[in-house]
Amino acid sequence: MTLVAPALAQTPGPGGPGYEWMWWWGPWHMLMPLVFFGLIVFGIVALVRYLWPGPAPAERRRALDVLDERYARGEIDREEYLKRRDDLGSR
C-alpha cells in the first residue's frame, strides 16, 4: 500500500493526462476560425481579380497617347488635357 499511494496521488486531473498544458492553446482556438475565413475571403478576392483584371495597361497607354496627340495638335487646351490625363490615370 505504501507504494501505491504516491502513484494514486499523481493521477491526471479532470481533463485527462496533459490537460494542464493545454491552457496556452486557448487563443489559437479563437483565432483559427478567423484565419480560416480570412483565407476564404482572400481566395475569393484573388479569384475575382484574376478572372476580371480590368482594362489592360496597353489600352490605357493608347488612350493617353491619343490624348497627348490631341493636345499636341491644339484640339484641347492645357486645363482639359490635365483633367483628362488625371481621369485616365486614376483607373
C-alpha positions as CSV (number, residue, x, y, z in Angstrom):
1,M,0.0,0.0,0.0
2,T,2.8,2.4,0.6
3,L,4.0,2.0,-3.0
4,V,0.5,2.6,-4.4
5,A,-0.3,5.7,-2.5
6,P,2.2,8.0,-4.3
7,A,1.0,6.7,-7.7
8,L,-2.6,7.4,-6.8
9,A,-1.6,10.9,-5.7
10,Q,-0.3,11.7,-9.1
11,T,-3.3,10.8,-11.2
12,P,-4.2,13.0,-14.1
13,G,-6.7,15.9,-13.5
14,P,-10.3,16.0,-14.6
15,G,-9.4,16.7,-18.2
16,G,-7.2,13.7,-18.5
17,P,-3.4,13.4,-18.8
18,G,-1.7,16.6,-20.0
19,Y,-4.8,18.8,-19.6
20,E,-2.9,21.4,-17.5
21,W,-0.6,22.1,-20.6
22,M,-3.5,22.9,-22.9
23,W,-4.2,26.4,-21.5
24,W,-2.0,28.2,-24.0
25,W,-4.0,26.8,-26.9
26,G,-7.0,28.9,-25.9
27,P,-6.1,32.0,-28.1
28,W,-5.3,29.8,-31.1
29,H,-8.6,28.1,-30.9
30,M,-10.3,31.5,-31.1
31,L,-8.1,32.8,-33.9
32,M,-8.2,29.7,-36.2
33,P,-11.8,30.4,-37.4
34,L,-10.8,34.0,-38.2
35,V,-7.7,32.8,-40.1
36,F,-9.8,30.2,-42.0
37,F,-12.5,32.7,-43.1
38,G,-9.8,35.3,-43.8
39,L,-8.2,32.8,-46.2
40,I,-11.5,32.1,-47.9
41,V,-12.2,35.9,-48.4
42,F,-8.6,36.3,-49.7
43,G,-9.1,33.4,-52.1
44,I,-12.4,34.8,-53.4
45,V,-10.9,38.3,-53.9
46,A,-7.8,36.9,-55.7
47,L,-10.0,34.7,-57.9
48,V,-12.2,37.7,-58.9
49,R,-9.2,39.9,-59.6
50,Y,-7.7,37.1,-61.7
51,L,-10.8,36.4,-63.7
52,W,-11.7,40.1,-64.1
53,P,-8.5,42.0,-64.3
54,G,-9.9,45.3,-65.7
55,P,-8.5,47.2,-68.6
56,A,-5.2,46.1,-69.9
57,P,-2.3,48.6,-69.4
58,A,-1.8,48.7,-73.2
59,E,-5.3,50.1,-73.7
60,R,-4.8,52.7,-71.0
61,R,-1.5,53.7,-72.6
62,R,-3.2,54.0,-76.0
63,A,-5.8,56.4,-74.6
64,L,-3.0,58.5,-73.1
65,D,-1.2,58.5,-76.4
66,V,-4.4,59.8,-78.2
67,L,-4.8,62.4,-75.5
68,D,-1.2,63.5,-76.0
69,E,-1.7,63.8,-79.8
70,R,-4.9,65.8,-79.4
71,Y,-3.1,68.2,-77.0
72,A,-0.1,68.5,-79.4
73,R,-2.4,69.3,-82.3
74,G,-4.1,72.0,-80.2
75,E,-7.5,70.4,-80.2
76,I,-7.8,70.7,-76.4
77,D,-6.3,73.2,-74.0
78,R,-4.0,72.6,-71.1
79,E,-6.7,72.5,-68.5
80,E,-8.8,70.0,-70.3
81,Y,-5.6,67.9,-71.1
82,L,-4.6,67.8,-67.4
83,K,-8.2,66.9,-66.3
84,R,-8.5,64.1,-68.8
85,R,-5.0,62.8,-68.1
86,D,-5.9,62.6,-64.4
87,D,-9.1,60.8,-65.2
88,L,-7.3,58.2,-67.3
89,G,-4.5,57.7,-64.8
90,S,-6.9,57.1,-61.9
91,R,-8.4,54.0,-63.4
